[in-house]
């Protein structure tokens, strides 16, 4: 298992969903697909804020104005 050092803040599922303007169900789906890394602490799931931000940056597109 590979470990990385992360110093970011841990977000709850609700916080991550709000940050991405999506539902918690959609965030959970992205975690299952391996699109967003998550930390499982017992029955709780947490996401590093930097992973959520990186996901958003990878999927950013220019919007026609």
Beta strands, then each sheet from edge to edge (+ up, - down):
strand 1: 10-11
strand 2: 39-41
strand 3: 44-48
sheet 1: 1+ 3- 2+
end
